[in-house]
Amino acid sequence: MAERIAVIGAGSWGLAVARLLDANDHTVTLWAYDPREFESLNRFREIPDRLPGVKLADSIAITISLTDALRTADLAVLAVPAQYLRSVLRQCGGGIRARSGVVNLAKGIETATLKRMSEVIIEEAGISLQAVSTLSGPSHAEEVAIDMPTTVVVAGEDPDHVVHVQGLFSSQKFRVYTSADLIGVELGGALKNVIAIAAGITDGLGLGDNTKGALITRGLAEITRLGVSLGARPETFAGLSGLGDLVTTCTSRHSRNRFVGEQIGRGKKLHEILLSMTMVAEGIETTRSAYDLARRVGVDVPITAEVYRVLFENKPPTEAIAHLMGRSLKAEVWS
């Protein structure tokens, strides 16, 4: 059944999802925060530095008013970077009244509070946990926007809400699975970005496939270890929002987080890299959050810890790798 859907955020993922939902015959309103992006969308139906060559259909309404976007929406889709989500939700005034609830697309952990996105939404949007879900998985906007086959997972506490969202998003080119593990799906989507920065560093240093394969495998081990300690199910990290997204983000030319790491591996400083980027690499702030979370719960996350030191303490990447390779020898275990 067609619904009225508000897509909040006109970044590359917001644009791709608005296009997807419109193609699924929903009535879509897209909210753009930046007046320049709003003007570009209104005049040309595209934002060239977000998704070059991808135009939105005239049937998609564009607004710069958050109130207007949400006023008649059956479903709110939040395509806002993790560290900005709370401030955007606070602009909603009386909260979100969407009949079908809220779908979160952000992959991050709030730095100030160490909370997952669903926790932020519940606090600020005035809705229950049963009305919130997160959609995650290996899904670069650049490929979704040109209809390359993509498979993701939507997770939430209420099975009826999750199945409803599955139906709204699914198409012949975009397959959606469901999960009851909201914690695991959110953490998998967030934490894999930290490992992707590490993968980029190895690329920038000119290291090989052996290094990348080990990094992905051991990165998955520590993501799982931290996630389980926070209440996630271990098997979730073997799925789309864990291993699937991790492999994609660590190897893809579209990955902003891998790009950041690659530039660091080539000798650039973080502030220089950020000045050159027009889009957000969620893994930078998630590295800080993941490092703090792991310390809070007493979980060993050696790769995350070294990425943190490279990003925020100016540790040379070669020294970080030497430290990881020189750690005490042990059995391969996942606990």
C-alpha positions in Angstrom: 0.0 0.0 0.0 1.3 3.4 -1.0 2.1 5.8 1.9 3.2 9.4 2.4 6.8 9.3 3.4 9.0 12.2 4.6 12.7 11.6 3.9 14.7 13.9 6.3 18.1 14.7 4.9 19.3 15.4 1.3 22.7 13.8 1.5 23.6 11.1 -1.0 21.7 8.4 1.0 18.7 10.6 1.5 18.6 11.3 -2.3 18.9 7.6 -3.2 16.2 6.5 -0.7 13.8 9.3 -1.8 14.3 8.1 -5.4 13.8 4.4 -4.3 10.6 5.1 -2.4 9.2 7.3 -5.2 9.8 4.4 -7.7 7.8 2.2 -5.3 4.8 4.5 -5.8 4.9 6.3 -2.5 4.3 10.0 -2.1 7.7 11.3 -1.1 8.7 14.7 0.4 12.4 15.3 0.8 13.7 17.8 3.4 16.9 19.6 2.6 18.7 21.5 5.4 21.0 23.6 3.3 19.4 26.4 1.3 21.9 25.9 -1.5 21.0 22.2 -1.8 17.3 23.1 -1.6 17.7 25.5 -4.5 19.7 23.0 -6.6 17.0 20.3 -6.0 14.2 22.7 -6.9 15.8 24.0 -10.1 17.8 21.0 -11.4 16.4 18.0 -9.4 19.9 17.0 -8.4 22.9 17.9 -6.2 25.9 17.2 -8.4 28.4 17.0 -5.6 26.2 14.4 -3.8 25.1 12.1 -6.5 26.4 13.3 -9.9 24.1 12.5 -12.8 21.3 11.2 -10.7 18.1 13.3 -11.0 15.0 13.1 -8.8 11.6 12.7 -10.4 9.3 15.7 -10.5 6.8 13.7 -8.3 9.2 14.1 -5.3 8.3 17.2 -3.3 11.3 19.2 -2.0 11.0 21.4 1.1 13.3 23.3 3.4 10.6 23.3 6.1 10.9 20.4 8.5 7.4 21.0 9.8 6.0 20.8 6.2 7.9 17.6 5.5 6.4 15.9 8.5 3.0 17.4 8.7 1.1 14.7 6.7 3.7 11.9 6.7 2.7 8.4 7.4 6.4 7.4 7.9 9.5 9.4 8.7 12.8 8.2 7.2 15.8 9.9 9.0 18.7 10.2 6.6 20.7 12.6 8.9 24.3 12.0 10.0 24.5 10.5 13.5 26.1 13.5 15.2 23.4 15.8 13.9 20.4 13.6 14.4 19.5 14.9 17.9 19.6 18.6 16.9 17.4 17.9 13.8 14.9 16.0 15.9 14.7 18.9 18.3 13.6 21.1 15.5 10.4 19.0 15.2 8.9 20.8 18.1 6.1 18.5 19.4 7.9 15.4 18.1 7.1 13.1 15.1 3.5 12.0 14.7 4.0 9.6 11.7 1.4 6.8 11.9 3.8 4.2 10.6 6.7 5.3 12.8 10.3 6.2 12.1 13.1 4.5 10.1 16.6 5.4 10.9 19.3 5.3 8.2 22.3 6.8 10.2 25.2 4.5 11.0 26.9 5.9 14.1 27.0 6.3 17.9 26.3 9.7 19.4 29.7 11.0 20.7 28.4 13.0 23.7 26.2 10.3 25.2 27.5 7.0 23.6 23.9 6.2 22.6 22.6 4.4 19.6 20.4 6.2 17.1 17.2 4.5 18.2 17.9 5.7 21.7 18.3 9.3 20.5 15.1 9.1 18.5 13.1 7.8 21.4 14.3 10.6 23.6 13.7 13.4 21.1 10.9 12.3 18.8 8.2 11.5 21.4 7.6 8.0 20.1 7.9 4.5 21.6 10.6 2.0 20.9 8.0 -0.2 19.0 7.7 2.6 16.4 11.4 2.8 15.6 13.5 0.7 13.2 16.9 0.9 11.6 17.7 0.0 8.0 21.3 -1.0 7.4 23.6 -3.2 5.3 25.9 -3.0 2.3 24.2 -0.2 0.5 26.3 2.6 -1.1 24.0 5.4 -2.2 25.9 5.7 -5.5 24.8 2.1 -6.5 21.3 2.2 -5.0 20.6 5.4 -7.0 21.3 3.6 -10.3 19.4 0.5 -9.4 22.2 -1.9 -8.8 20.9 -5.0 -6.9 21.2 -4.3 -3.2 20.2 -6.3 -0.1 19.8 -4.8 3.4 18.2 -5.6 6.7 15.6 -3.6 8.8 15.6 -4.2 12.5 13.2 -3.3 15.3 11.4 -4.4 18.4 7.9 -4.7 16.9 7.7 -7.4 14.2 4.6 -5.7 12.6 6.4 -2.4 12.2 9.5 -4.1 10.8 7.5 -6.2 8.3 5.6 -3.1 7.3 8.8 -1.2 6.6 10.2 -4.2 4.7 7.3 -4.0 2.3 7.6 -0.2 1.8 11.2 -0.4 0.8 11.4 -3.7 -1.1 11.6 -3.8 -4.9 13.1 -5.9 -7.7 16.4 -4.1 -7.2 16.3 -3.5 -3.4 15.7 -6.6 -1.2 15.0 -6.1 2.5 15.4 -8.8 5.2 14.1 -8.4 8.8 15.7 -8.7 12.1 14.6 -8.5 15.8 18.1 -7.5 16.9 18.0 -3.7 16.8 21.1 -3.3 19.0 23.2 -5.6 16.8 22.1 -4.1 13.5 22.8 -0.5 14.8 26.1 -1.4 16.2 27.2 -3.4 13.2 26.4 -0.5 10.9 28.3 2.0 13.1 31.4 0.0 14.2 32.3 -1.3 10.7 33.2 2.3 9.7 36.0 2.3 12.2 37.5 -0.9 10.7 37.0 0.7 7.2 39.2 3.6 8.2 41.9 1.0 9.2 41.4 -0.7 5.9 42.0 2.5 4.1 45.1 3.1 6.0 46.5 -0.2 4.8 45.6 0.8 1.2 47.3 4.1 1.6 50.5 2.4 2.9 50.4 0.1 -0.1 49.9 -3.1 2.0 48.4 -6.2 0.4 45.5 -8.6 0.4 46.8 -10.6 3.3 46.7 -7.5 5.5 43.2 -6.6 4.3 41.8 -10.1 4.9 43.3 -10.3 8.4 42.0 -6.8 9.2 38.5 -7.5 8.2 38.4 -10.9 10.0 39.9 -9.6 13.3 37.9 -6.4 12.9 34.7 -8.5 12.8 35.9 -10.3 15.9 36.2 -7.2 18.0 33.0 -5.7 16.6 31.2 -8.8 17.7 32.9 -8.9 21.1 31.9 -5.3 21.8 28.4 -5.7 20.4 27.6 -8.8 22.4 28.8 -7.0 25.6 26.2 -4.3 24.8 23.3 -6.7 24.4 23.5 -7.7 20.7 23.2 -11.2 19.3 26.5 -12.7 18.0 24.9 -14.1 14.8 23.8 -10.6 13.7 27.4 -9.7 13.0 27.7 -12.6 10.5 24.8 -11.0 8.6 24.2 -8.0 6.3 24.7 -5.3 8.8 27.9 -6.9 10.1 30.1 -8.9 7.7 28.2 -7.8 4.6 28.6 -4.1 5.3 32.1 -4.5 6.7 33.5 -6.2 3.6 31.8 -3.6 1.3 32.9 -0.6 3.3 36.5 -1.9 3.7 36.9 -2.5 -0.1 34.7 -0.1 -2.0 35.9 3.0 -3.9 32.6 4.7 -2.7 33.5 4.3 1.0 34.2 7.7 2.6 35.6 6.0 5.7 38.0 3.9 3.6 39.0 7.1 1.7 39.8 8.9 5.0 42.0 6.1 6.1 43.7 5.9 2.7 44.6 9.6 2.8 46.0 9.1 6.3 48.1 6.2 5.1 49.5 8.4 2.4 50.6 10.9 5.0 47.8 13.5 5.1 46.5 14.9 8.4 42.9 14.5 9.5 42.1 18.2 9.4 43.4 18.4 5.8 41.3 15.5 4.7 38.1 16.9 6.3 38.6 20.2 4.5 38.6 18.5 1.2 35.4 16.5 1.8 31.9 17.6 1.0 30.2 14.6 2.8 30.4 13.1 6.3 32.6 10.1 7.1 30.7 8.7 10.1 33.6 6.5 11.2 35.7 9.4 12.5 33.4 10.3 15.3 32.3 6.7 15.7 35.9 5.8 16.4 35.8 8.1 19.4 32.5 6.7 20.6 33.5 3.1 20.1 36.8 3.6 22.0 34.9 5.2 24.9 32.3 2.5 24.9 34.8 -0.3 24.9 36.6 1.3 27.9 33.3 1.7 29.7 32.4 -2.0 29.4 36.0 -3.3 29.6 36.1 -4.9 26.2 39.4 -5.3 24.3 39.2 -3.6 20.8 42.8 -3.4 19.7 42.2 -2.3 16.1 39.7 0.4 17.2 42.1 1.6 19.8 44.9 2.0 17.3 42.6 3.8 14.8 41.7 6.2 17.7 45.4 6.9 18.4 46.1 7.5 14.8 43.2 9.9 14.3 43.2 11.8 17.6 46.7 11.4 19.0 48.7 11.6 15.8 50.3 8.2 16.2 52.1 7.2 12.9 50.1 4.4 11.1 53.2 2.3 10.8 53.7 2.3 14.5 50.0 1.4 15.0 50.4 -1.6 12.7 53.6 -2.6 14.5 51.9 -2.6 17.8 49.0 -4.7 16.5 51.4 -7.3 15.0 53.6 -7.4 18.1 50.8 -8.1 20.6 51.1 -11.2 22.8 50.3 -14.4 20.9 47.0 -16.2 21.6 44.5 -18.6 20.3 41.9 -17.4 17.7 38.8 -16.9 19.8 35.7 -14.7 19.4 34.9 -14.2 23.0 
